Every structure is written in structure tokens, then in C-alpha cells.
Amino acid sequence: MSFKFVWGITGSGDFIQETFDVMKKVIDDYQVEVTVITSKQGELVLKWYKLLNPLKDLFKKFYVEIGPNQPFLAGPLQRGKYKFLFISPMTGNTTAKIAHGIADNLITNCVAQTLKGFVPVYAYPVDQKPGEITTILPNGNELKLRMRKVDLDNVAKLKDLEGFTVLSHPQEIIKIIESSL
């Protein structure tokens, strides 16, 4: 299998089920190898949503952050060993760090190094549309949230990063994969 990419998961529950469903479709329908990395908080959210074990069962290469460079994926991403880095869902915290050049954890360091190596990064930041959204909690209840201006401003900064593409829905990664095959 020569088409490989890395999927990064941060600690957001918003769109975690939708992203999981999209990535399951990717594995089922395309000849691709996906390496999954998750932040420590991402692992916690996956547990809350009861997606951790199904994800581990579906993806052979699954790693939880130990530190900014552990597991070591920033180097292979930077050298083009993977076609791209896809982050979804991406928290407001991760969005802010990337928008301001902070690379102090596994996901943000992978983004910085990937972009330095001219390898594309695609991400779905959850806090990107003005107004209110409704998200689904782990127990199935709904929670209404208001987007903050600072989060929207950070997403706007990401749109100006060379090599970085902000997706409006995790489903968009399928078109990117199809156009890359």
C-alpha cells in the first residue's frame, strides 16, 4: 500500500462520531494506510464516546501522545513519507496554538514540521462558524454552544497558512483522498 496519511485527533467531542464514520468509510472503500495519532485529551474523549476500542480495532497503527515528538511522526511527515496530515476534530486550543506558531505537543509539532516539509495539512476545527451550534454529548444529550470571536479569528489565521487547508466538514477528506489516488 503506497498511499499513506496520518489522522490526528484532539480532545473535542464535537464531530468525533462523524469523523470516525468518515474514516471507517475511507478504510472500507479505499486502498490507503492510515496512521492514527491522538493527543492525551483526544484519547480521553474517545473513551467517553466509546470509540477508543473500535478505533484501535479498525486502525493497525494507533498511537497516543507521549510528548511533542513521541511517537516520532513529525520527521516522517516532514520528509513526505505520508501524503498529508489530517486533523479532525480539532479543538479551539489546538487551533489557537497552530495559528500562533506554538508546537508544544504531538499534534501541533506534527503540523509545524509537516508544513515545513511542504506536505499538506487538512483540518476540521470545530469552532469555525459564527453563531451557535448544537453538539451531541457522550450520553446522547444535546448541548448548545456559542462560538467565540477569538476562536473564529484563529481559524481565519489558519486559512492564511501556506499548505494548510481548513475543511468545513470532515467528509471533505474523501474528495481529497480521491483526487490524490
Helices and strands as residue ranges (DSSP letters): E 4-9, H 16-29, E 33-38, H 40-48, H 52-58, E 61-64, H 74-78, E 85-90, H 92-99, H 106-116, E 121-125, E 132-136, E 142-146, H 149-159, E 164-166, H 172-180
